[in-house]
Every structure is written in structure tokens, then in C-alpha cells.
Amino acid sequence: MLFLTGCHVGQLTTLYTDKTSYDENGIKVDANHHPITGVYHKYSDTMRLKEEIHYVDGKMSGLYLAYNKKGKIIYIFVENAWL
């Protein structure tokens, strides 16, 4: 059983993808060059979710999830710790 405490996931409401954000000097930014705060989804060529990354002010913050081809979570990373 996994318990997550102290996450601010409920406050992150904007969804970003490769089409709506990019890396600029190590910071994830939107089309207007503003650091993103929200959830970033990376998709495979077949449009399956590969990664879900939470960002605050353009930096990874909180939760990172990686998925396999069947949609199952294969990696979980929470604030500097792999689970």
C-alpha cells in the first residue's frame, strides 16, 4: 500500500504536453516562455501515456509516473525518492 502525504496535486490543474511546452535552459516553459505549473503528459507515437510529471515554476515538483505500453505504472518518483 502506498500513502502519499504532503502532495499538492489538487492545486495543479493545467495539463501540458510536448505541443504546449518545451525545455528552455533546464526550465519547462509554455509557448509564452513562462515557467509552467501543472501536470505534463508525454505520449508515445501511438498516443499512449508514457509519463506524467508535476511541475511548479518550471521545475519538477512532487510526482513523476512512468507507464509501460500496457498502461501500467512502472516507475514512481516522489520528491527525490524512487518508490
Secondary structure, DSSP 8 states (H G I E B T S, - for coil): -----S--GGG---EE-TTTEEEETTEEEETTS-B--EEEEEE-TTS-EEEEEEEETTEEEEEEEEE-TTS-EEEEEESS-B-
